[in-house]
Amino acid sequence: MAQASFRDPSGCTWGQADVIYRAGWDDPSGSVVARKALAVLLQQMQGEGLWIPAKALEPSRFPPFLEGACPLPRQAWEHPRVFFPSYAHEWSPAMFQRVAATTLLVNERLLAAGWELKDATPSNLLFDGPHPIFVDHLSPSPRQPGQMGWSAYGQFIRTFLIPLCLHRLNGLPLTWIHLARRDGVSPEDASRQLGLVDRLRPSVFGLVTLPAKLSQRQGRAPSRGLKLWKDGDESMGQIITARLLQGLHKRLKRWAPPIADATLWSRYDQAGESYTPEALQAKEGFIQQALETCRPKAVLDLGCNTGRYSKLAARAGARVVAVDGDPACIDHLWQQAIEERLDILPLVMDLGRPSPALGWENGEEASFLERTAGRFDLVFALALIHHLLVRERVPLTRILAHLARQTTRWAIIEWVAPEDPQFERLAGPHRHLYETLSIAGFEAALGPLFKQHRAFPVPGVARTLYLLEKL
């Protein structure tokens, strides 16, 4: 059934197999000339990878999908599904900043054709591999002649700039902001989270402090809308709006997240931290051979760290979704995926608390487990299980059952013994709780779930790699 949009009552979205359908009930906006200009522009942006490839459909095709007395849509499109949809609370700071910049870029391109984005929200874009791509075909709206400004200016401030400001000044994780605030952060709320010195910074005063004060004075008076240049002179309206967008670009650059510092976990798999150089080389060799055996089409790398093995899988031809709880690791991997043109989507997530379903009736954003179901024919769990055992206190049998559900066929799992220095560091004073853990017990727990194809003790470390096939 078609599902009405939660944020745009004039449209609906639904999917079948690998296709997404979008339809709108409003009259096609703009003149015939304007609509043709928009169609040409969208084709150009599709070719550049800014807009998801789509084709217009005849609305008369849709009655079988419409609910009850729902009227026939006036506009309709279909486009392919993005391989793995993700949400703002799963993006690293650098990924989120790129989505903001892409939103401004798309809006500038539309402005030159007499159109604009009627909304500015991170949910208008998805990542196709490491690249953000615009997917909302109902967002372009014709501008009024002589319109000065952008109708979604305030929303862009709330959903992009203020979260980046709070992240930069307060160190507030963007993940927290977007999990708690679907519609962004208002200047009033942001002002309460900043100290006096920060509120008086010139870059903060115009973004947060002054708008918060004006909002208090004006109360909740209805907006009068954007002003129009006299006589509806669109050329002047476009010039003024273009300067406004240039200002947003400068603000976005000002609040761009800093380059992530190295952390304990971003150095975790480097030689000398957890492996000798020989052990690291041997581990890579095992993973490479396993990839040649499995030839996976889609790989889920759980606890990917900086993505050393995600990159091996991508170079072997797989589409990769890589997950780690350290934003510095994900920033690093995302930049490398862009530079090396690798089909990797890195996401920030605490695997002990994977992303839940969110929104009205939990229907606006699917849970991580719902999105991964039946999607991946190979799952990596490299140096992961001991983290879940110690930090999350999840029983071993439940961890392995979870990994079996995450893959349709293959798994590569690394067993880290309790005597491993990293295991001991994690366990700390609670090491005695894990004295009964053994590799024999681990292999016995694997038995009902997986067939062992190969076990490889990594030389020089208390770790063993397993290539497993789901039973």
Wavefront OBJ file of the C-alpha trace (Angstrom):
o trace
v 0.000 0.000 0.000
v 1.088 3.590 -0.608
v 2.171 5.322 2.564
v 1.510 9.036 2.913
v 4.629 11.022 3.675
v 5.079 11.857 7.327
v 6.506 15.293 6.491
v 4.798 16.146 3.193
v 1.030 15.438 3.210
v 0.871 16.155 -0.512
v 2.826 13.020 -1.409
v 3.357 9.348 -0.698
v 6.151 6.820 -0.996
v 6.151 3.030 -1.171
v 8.404 0.276 -2.376
v 8.319 -3.003 -4.240
v 11.316 -5.314 -4.533
v 14.155 -3.061 -5.703
v 12.002 -0.075 -6.742
v 10.718 2.959 -4.850
v 7.623 4.790 -6.099
v 6.893 8.419 -5.254
v 3.687 10.251 -6.096
v 2.218 13.679 -5.422
v -1.347 14.954 -5.359
v -0.636 18.663 -5.898
v -0.988 20.113 -9.368
v 2.337 19.955 -11.210
v 3.954 23.178 -10.099
v 5.248 25.899 -12.361
v 4.666 26.749 -15.989
v 5.315 24.292 -18.786
v 8.602 26.057 -19.538
v 9.634 25.931 -15.868
v 8.811 22.235 -15.593
v 10.851 21.466 -18.707
v 13.783 23.430 -17.260
v 13.485 21.445 -14.035
v 13.399 18.128 -15.917
v 16.580 19.040 -17.817
v 18.307 20.107 -14.609
v 17.339 16.916 -12.761
v 18.711 14.838 -15.623
v 21.992 16.732 -15.391
v 22.225 16.201 -11.632
v 21.375 12.512 -12.033
v 24.297 12.196 -14.440
v 26.555 13.888 -11.884
v 25.474 11.607 -9.056
v 23.750 14.373 -7.088
v 20.184 13.146 -7.672
v 18.972 9.568 -7.727
v 18.168 8.338 -11.265
v 14.398 8.317 -11.726
v 11.807 8.325 -14.444
v 8.380 9.906 -14.545
v 5.434 7.518 -14.605
v 1.858 7.776 -15.774
v -0.228 8.326 -12.589
v -3.001 6.091 -13.970
v -0.767 3.104 -13.158
v -1.208 3.603 -9.413
v -4.840 2.833 -8.441
v -4.002 -0.781 -7.381
v -1.617 0.643 -4.786
v -3.820 3.414 -3.380
v -5.822 3.107 -0.194
v -9.641 3.412 -0.144
v -10.954 6.561 -1.804
v -7.479 8.026 -2.243
v -7.485 10.262 -5.359
v -5.305 9.606 -8.365
v -1.894 11.313 -8.026
v -0.997 14.043 -10.471
v 2.760 13.342 -10.545
v 4.654 10.079 -10.102
v 8.170 8.679 -10.384
v 10.045 5.482 -9.795
v 13.671 5.065 -8.847
v 15.893 2.204 -7.646
v 16.338 1.546 -3.962
v 19.568 2.708 -2.420
v 21.381 -0.478 -1.420
v 21.360 0.266 2.315
v 19.375 3.241 3.660
v 20.958 5.065 6.584
v 19.970 7.987 8.782
v 21.562 11.135 10.172
v 22.194 9.638 13.620
v 24.369 6.971 11.951
v 26.609 9.338 9.978
v 30.017 10.517 11.097
v 30.544 14.287 11.514
v 32.334 14.592 8.170
v 29.570 12.635 6.400
v 26.910 14.871 7.963
v 28.771 17.996 6.857
v 28.946 16.629 3.293
v 25.165 16.070 3.300
v 24.683 19.705 4.356
v 26.995 20.938 1.581
v 25.199 18.758 -0.987
v 21.844 20.190 0.090
v 23.132 23.725 -0.531
v 24.661 22.739 -3.859
v 21.413 21.180 -5.107
v 19.468 24.242 -3.978
v 21.857 26.570 -5.827
v 21.409 24.564 -9.004
v 17.631 24.740 -8.638
v 17.777 28.497 -7.969
v 19.407 29.116 -11.331
v 16.404 27.393 -12.984
v 13.809 29.334 -10.961
v 13.176 26.578 -8.406
v 14.170 25.815 -4.822
v 14.039 23.038 -2.245
v 10.917 23.524 -0.178
v 12.533 21.707 2.750
v 16.061 21.247 4.062
v 16.333 18.086 6.094
v 18.958 15.327 6.231
v 16.247 12.781 5.392
v 16.094 14.159 1.825
v 19.404 12.405 1.135
v 20.725 8.880 1.445
v 24.221 7.505 1.009
v 24.887 5.333 -2.018
v 28.148 3.790 -0.905
v 30.178 6.742 0.420
v 28.332 9.319 -1.710
v 25.280 11.325 -0.574
v 22.502 11.455 -3.145
v 19.253 13.452 -3.151
v 16.144 11.244 -3.292
v 13.082 13.433 -2.603
v 11.383 14.248 -5.916
v 8.631 16.224 -4.192
v 11.048 18.729 -2.674
v 11.632 21.065 -5.700
v 9.154 23.939 -5.693
v 8.866 26.944 -8.065
v 9.990 30.267 -6.653
v 7.730 33.286 -6.650
v 8.813 36.044 -9.058
v 11.183 38.365 -7.184
v 11.333 36.114 -4.106
v 14.137 37.232 -1.800
v 15.437 34.320 0.226
v 14.928 30.595 0.627
v 11.771 29.221 2.213
v 13.736 26.433 3.959
v 16.456 28.747 5.307
v 15.384 28.405 8.946
v 15.074 24.638 8.656
v 18.602 24.395 7.258
v 19.866 26.376 10.248
v 18.058 24.095 12.727
v 18.860 20.752 11.134
v 22.411 21.368 9.938
v 24.222 24.448 11.217
v 23.134 24.533 14.864
v 23.874 20.807 15.416
v 27.339 21.326 13.899
v 27.829 24.395 16.115
v 26.925 22.455 19.277
v 29.144 19.579 18.200
v 32.085 21.930 17.631
v 31.716 24.010 20.791
v 30.304 21.527 23.296
v 31.544 18.262 21.865
v 27.946 17.102 21.771
v 27.841 13.970 19.580
v 25.785 14.484 16.446
v 24.364 10.997 16.975
v 22.742 12.142 20.220
v 21.313 15.279 18.641
v 19.640 13.490 15.742
v 18.318 10.627 17.811
v 16.634 13.114 20.144
v 15.723 15.933 17.720
v 14.157 14.838 14.460
v 13.559 18.448 13.393
v 16.894 19.849 14.527
v 17.685 22.321 17.304
v 16.040 25.737 17.631
v 18.149 28.824 18.456
v 16.357 29.056 21.823
v 17.295 25.499 22.789
v 20.843 25.929 21.500
v 21.291 29.153 23.489
v 20.493 27.318 26.724
v 23.246 24.790 25.986
v 25.967 27.390 25.446
v 27.861 29.452 27.975
v 27.890 33.260 27.950
v 31.306 33.499 26.277
v 30.214 31.197 23.443
v 26.881 32.993 23.005
v 28.749 36.265 22.491
v 31.098 34.914 19.826
v 30.373 36.755 16.547
v 29.875 33.462 14.703
v 27.390 32.265 17.331
v 25.637 35.566 17.975
v 24.041 35.741 14.525
v 23.341 32.015 14.344
v 21.914 31.403 17.820
v 21.898 34.315 20.278
v 20.179 37.026 18.251
v 17.530 34.731 16.690
v 16.751 33.360 20.172
v 16.250 36.894 21.547
v 14.102 37.932 18.596
v 11.981 34.813 18.984
v 11.313 35.674 22.631
v 10.195 39.184 21.693
v 8.066 38.183 18.724
v 6.440 35.275 20.542
v 4.634 32.917 18.226
v 3.322 35.437 15.715
v 2.634 33.784 12.345
v 5.259 34.175 9.664
v 4.519 36.711 6.952
v 6.466 34.754 4.384
v 9.364 35.872 2.245
v 9.494 39.368 0.826
v 9.311 39.950 -2.919
v 11.414 42.423 -4.882
v 9.341 45.246 -6.224
v 7.606 44.522 -9.547
v 8.497 40.844 -9.130
v 12.000 41.277 -10.572
v 13.242 37.668 -10.459
v 16.786 38.613 -11.434
v 17.176 40.685 -8.259
v 15.443 38.005 -6.214
v 17.906 35.423 -7.489
v 20.918 37.656 -6.794
v 19.825 38.270 -3.209
v 19.025 34.594 -2.636
v 22.335 33.479 -4.161
v 24.194 35.726 -1.708
v 22.169 34.241 1.135
v 23.219 30.737 0.057
v 26.838 31.848 -0.216
v 26.580 33.006 3.384
v 25.289 29.582 4.402
v 28.262 27.975 2.670
v 30.623 30.188 4.703
v 28.827 29.324 7.927
v 28.926 25.640 7.054
v 32.665 25.882 6.456
v 33.059 27.721 9.761
v 31.287 24.958 11.692
v 32.726 22.038 9.731
v 33.793 19.333 12.176
v 37.516 19.261 12.928
v 39.647 16.465 11.562
v 39.118 13.589 13.964
v 42.025 12.954 16.308
v 43.484 9.478 16.549
v 41.849 7.446 19.304
v 42.726 4.189 21.009
v 40.362 2.301 18.696
v 41.438 4.079 15.497
v 44.908 2.580 16.146
v 43.559 -0.748 17.354
v 44.557 -2.981 14.442
v 47.893 -1.346 13.730
v 51.027 -3.364 14.179
v 52.276 -2.932 17.717
v 48.854 -2.224 19.239
v 47.196 -5.631 18.985
v 49.300 -7.491 16.412
v 52.904 -7.951 15.481
v 53.676 -7.020 11.860
v 53.821 -10.737 11.035
v 50.472 -11.398 12.703
v 48.833 -8.514 10.882
v 50.167 -9.774 7.536
v 48.938 -13.283 8.309
v 45.483 -12.014 9.246
v 45.186 -10.050 6.020
v 46.268 -13.111 4.059
v 43.567 -15.243 5.686
v 40.856 -12.645 4.953
v 42.015 -12.345 1.345
v 41.877 -16.107 0.835
v 38.450 -16.289 2.465
v 37.130 -13.589 0.136
v 38.407 -15.572 -2.852
v 36.574 -18.628 -1.524
v 33.288 -16.875 -0.702
v 33.145 -14.303 -3.518
v 30.545 -12.264 -1.589
v 28.281 -9.722 -3.227
v 27.495 -7.855 -0.008
v 29.553 -7.703 3.179
v 28.578 -6.425 6.623
v 31.662 -5.523 8.666
v 30.635 -5.316 12.333
v 33.162 -3.458 14.452
v 35.065 -2.365 11.353
v 37.543 -0.052 13.120
v 39.284 1.970 10.378
v 38.095 -0.457 7.711
v 41.256 -2.354 6.788
v 39.199 -5.473 5.965
v 36.203 -3.560 4.605
v 38.561 -2.231 1.964
v 39.778 -5.729 1.114
v 36.154 -6.805 0.602
v 35.328 -3.765 -1.536
v 38.399 -4.310 -3.705
v 37.197 -7.904 -4.171
v 33.983 -6.551 -5.708
v 31.575 -6.581 -2.747
v 29.266 -3.816 -1.605
v 30.234 -3.128 1.993
v 28.422 -1.648 4.982
v 30.939 -1.073 7.778
v 29.868 -0.258 11.332
v 31.824 0.997 14.320
v 31.077 2.995 17.449
v 34.048 5.364 17.068
v 33.221 8.409 14.873
v 36.953 8.997 14.295
v 37.273 5.532 12.737
v 34.229 6.104 10.535
v 35.407 9.555 9.422
v 38.746 8.013 8.450
v 37.164 5.137 6.533
v 34.661 7.387 4.765
v 37.438 9.690 3.517
v 39.426 6.709 2.250
v 36.379 5.208 0.522
v 35.863 8.518 -1.312
v 39.522 8.859 -2.272
v 39.916 5.242 -3.407
v 36.450 4.998 -5.031
v 35.426 2.037 -2.919
v 31.799 0.943 -2.508
v 31.774 1.237 1.282
v 29.106 2.822 3.457
v 30.609 3.429 6.924
v 28.208 4.064 9.816
v 28.566 5.130 13.447
v 26.729 2.773 15.787
v 27.052 1.154 19.185
v 26.558 -2.506 18.283
v 25.429 -3.225 21.824
v 22.550 -0.823 21.155
v 21.902 -0.891 17.412
v 19.713 1.776 15.848
v 16.049 1.298 16.788
v 13.005 1.885 14.629
v 11.997 5.542 15.014
v 9.137 7.907 14.271
v 5.381 7.585 14.289
v 4.481 3.959 15.066
v 8.188 3.224 14.523
v 7.499 3.548 10.804
v 9.628 6.500 9.688
v 13.080 4.969 10.131
v 13.664 1.214 10.084
v 15.787 -0.420 12.738
v 19.304 -1.507 11.857
v 18.393 -5.172 12.303
v 15.385 -4.806 9.997
v 17.587 -3.238 7.334
v 20.280 -5.912 7.564
v 17.916 -8.914 7.446
v 18.618 -11.102 4.416
v 20.901 -8.482 2.876
v 24.469 -9.772 3.367
v 26.036 -13.027 2.237
v 29.174 -12.481 4.333
v 29.539 -10.964 7.787
v 32.831 -9.962 9.418
v 33.085 -10.125 13.212
v 36.789 -9.449 13.620
v 38.029 -8.733 17.150
v 34.417 -8.037 18.116
v 33.094 -10.862 20.234
v 35.223 -10.090 23.303
v 33.885 -6.504 23.298
v 30.305 -7.771 23.390
v 31.160 -10.364 26.006
v 32.914 -7.956 28.357
v 31.405 -4.522 27.777
v 27.847 -5.547 27.004
v 27.798 -8.771 29.059
v 26.026 -10.587 26.219
v 26.251 -14.401 26.482
v 28.446 -16.041 23.852
v 25.634 -18.227 22.507
v 23.453 -15.177 21.896
v 26.258 -13.325 20.120
v 26.816 -16.236 17.759
v 23.085 -16.669 17.129
v 22.898 -12.968 16.276
v 25.772 -13.274 13.783
v 24.061 -16.278 12.183
v 20.946 -14.172 11.649
v 23.001 -11.346 10.088
v 24.347 -13.460 7.236
v 22.645 -15.465 4.517
v 25.659 -17.768 4.106
v 29.201 -16.893 5.222
v 30.853 -15.465 8.330
v 34.437 -14.706 9.297
v 34.768 -14.583 13.069
v 37.830 -13.875 15.167
v 38.180 -15.536 18.549
v 40.192 -13.489 21.039
v 41.269 -15.602 24.005
v 40.931 -14.307 27.600
v 44.733 -14.212 27.911
v 45.019 -11.751 25.016
v 46.272 -8.346 26.318
v 43.312 -6.513 24.809
v 40.860 -8.923 26.424
v 42.601 -8.460 29.764
v 42.537 -4.678 29.360
v 38.807 -4.702 28.656
v 37.986 -7.094 31.477
v 40.127 -5.272 34.043
v 39.299 -6.373 37.590
v 36.547 -8.659 36.254
v 38.930 -11.015 34.435
v 37.994 -13.819 36.781
v 34.493 -13.845 35.256
v 35.930 -15.176 31.984
v 38.302 -17.846 33.281
v 36.045 -20.618 31.976
v 36.062 -19.303 28.407
v 38.061 -21.491 26.060
v 38.504 -22.050 22.369
v 36.995 -25.522 22.779
v 33.861 -23.999 24.303
v 33.750 -21.416 21.523
v 33.915 -24.094 18.818
v 31.254 -26.110 20.600
v 28.964 -23.052 20.582
v 29.584 -22.632 16.844
v 28.502 -26.222 16.124
v 24.692 -25.827 15.953
v 24.950 -22.681 13.833
v 27.902 -22.906 11.472
v 30.022 -25.368 9.548
v 33.748 -24.738 9.976
v 35.613 -24.424 6.672
v 38.881 -23.271 8.127
v 40.382 -22.322 11.490
v 43.593 -20.294 11.493
v 45.549 -19.528 14.691
v 47.132 -16.120 14.067
v 50.879 -16.483 14.721
v 52.268 -14.626 17.706
v 48.925 -13.650 19.275
v 46.196 -15.446 21.239
v 43.680 -15.140 18.415
v 42.109 -17.551 15.928
v 40.262 -16.751 12.697
v 37.391 -18.896 11.426
v 35.788 -19.116 8.007
v 32.272 -20.381 8.667
v 29.233 -21.339 6.568
v 25.762 -21.011 8.019
v 23.888 -24.253 8.551
l 1 2 3 4 5 6 7 8 9 10 11 12 13 14 15 16 17 18 19 20 21 22 23 24 25 26 27 28 29 30 31 32 33 34 35 36 37 38 39 40 41 42 43 44 45 46 47 48 49 50 51 52 53 54 55 56 57 58 59 60 61 62 63 64 65 66 67 68 69 70 71 72 73 74 75 76 77 78 79 80 81 82 83 84 85 86 87 88 89 90 91 92 93 94 95 96 97 98 99 100 101 102 103 104 105 106 107 108 109 110 111 112 113 114 115 116 117 118 119 120 121 122 123 124 125 126 127 128 129 130 131 132 133 134 135 136 137 138 139 140 141 142 143 144 145 146 147 148 149 150 151 152 153 154 155 156 157 158 159 160 161 162 163 164 165 166 167 168 169 170 171 172 173 174 175 176 177 178 179 180 181 182 183 184 185 186 187 188 189 190 191 192 193 194 195 196 197 198 199 200 201 202 203 204 205 206 207 208 209 210 211 212 213 214 215 216 217 218 219 220 221 222 223 224 225 226 227 228 229 230 231 232 233 234 235 236 237 238 239 240 241 242 243 244 245 246 247 248 249 250 251 252 253 254 255 256 257 258 259 260 261 262 263 264 265 266 267 268 269 270 271 272 273 274 275 276 277 278 279 280 281 282 283 284 285 286 287 288 289 290 291 292 293 294 295 296 297 298 299 300 301 302 303 304 305 306 307 308 309 310 311 312 313 314 315 316 317 318 319 320 321 322 323 324 325 326 327 328 329 330 331 332 333 334 335 336 337 338 339 340 341 342 343 344 345 346 347 348 349 350 351 352 353 354 355 356 357 358 359 360 361 362 363 364 365 366 367 368 369 370 371 372 373 374 375 376 377 378 379 380 381 382 383 384 385 386 387 388 389 390 391 392 393 394 395 396 397 398 399 400 401 402 403 404 405 406 407 408 409 410 411 412 413 414 415 416 417 418 419 420 421 422 423 424 425 426 427 428 429 430 431 432 433 434 435 436 437 438 439 440 441 442 443 444 445 446 447 448 449 450 451 452 453 454 455 456 457 458 459 460 461 462 463 464 465 466 467 468 469 470 471
